[in-house]
């Protein structure tokens, strides 16, 4: 978080609690096959 504080010019007594990154990826990953498997779904039983 020190690099974050330095980049935004924040004083030392301010502690960033979270970092949220917004934007779009430079490339789109290939889509995976759906992982849903009906055999693995249990309805009211084990």
C-alpha positions in Angstrom: 0.0 0.0 0.0 3.0 2.3 0.3 3.2 2.5 -3.5 -0.5 3.4 -3.6 -0.1 6.1 -1.0 2.9 7.5 -2.9 1.2 7.4 -6.3 -1.8 9.4 -4.9 0.3 11.7 -2.7 -1.4 10.6 0.5 0.2 11.6 3.8 1.7 8.9 6.1 -1.1 9.3 8.7 -3.7 8.2 6.2 -4.0 4.4 5.8 -5.9 3.2 2.7 -8.1 0.3 3.5 -9.0 -1.0 0.1 -8.1 -0.6 -3.5 -10.8 -1.1 -6.2 -9.6 -1.5 -9.8 -11.9 -0.5 -12.6 -11.5 -0.9 -16.3 -11.3 -3.4 -19.1 -8.7 -6.1 -19.7 -6.2 -5.6 -22.5 -7.3 -9.0 -23.9 -10.3 -11.3 -23.6 -9.6 -14.7 -22.2 -11.0 -17.7 -24.0 -14.3 -18.8 -22.5 -14.3 -22.1 -20.6 -16.9 -24.8 -21.2 -19.8 -24.6 -18.7 -18.9 -26.4 -15.5 -22.5 -27.2 -14.6 -23.0 -30.9 -14.2 -26.6 -32.1 -13.5 -25.2 -35.3 -11.9 -23.6 -33.2 -9.2 -26.8 -31.4 -8.1 -28.6 -33.0 -5.2 -32.2 -32.2 -4.5 -33.1 -32.6 -0.8 -30.8 -35.6 -0.4 -27.2 -36.6 -0.4 
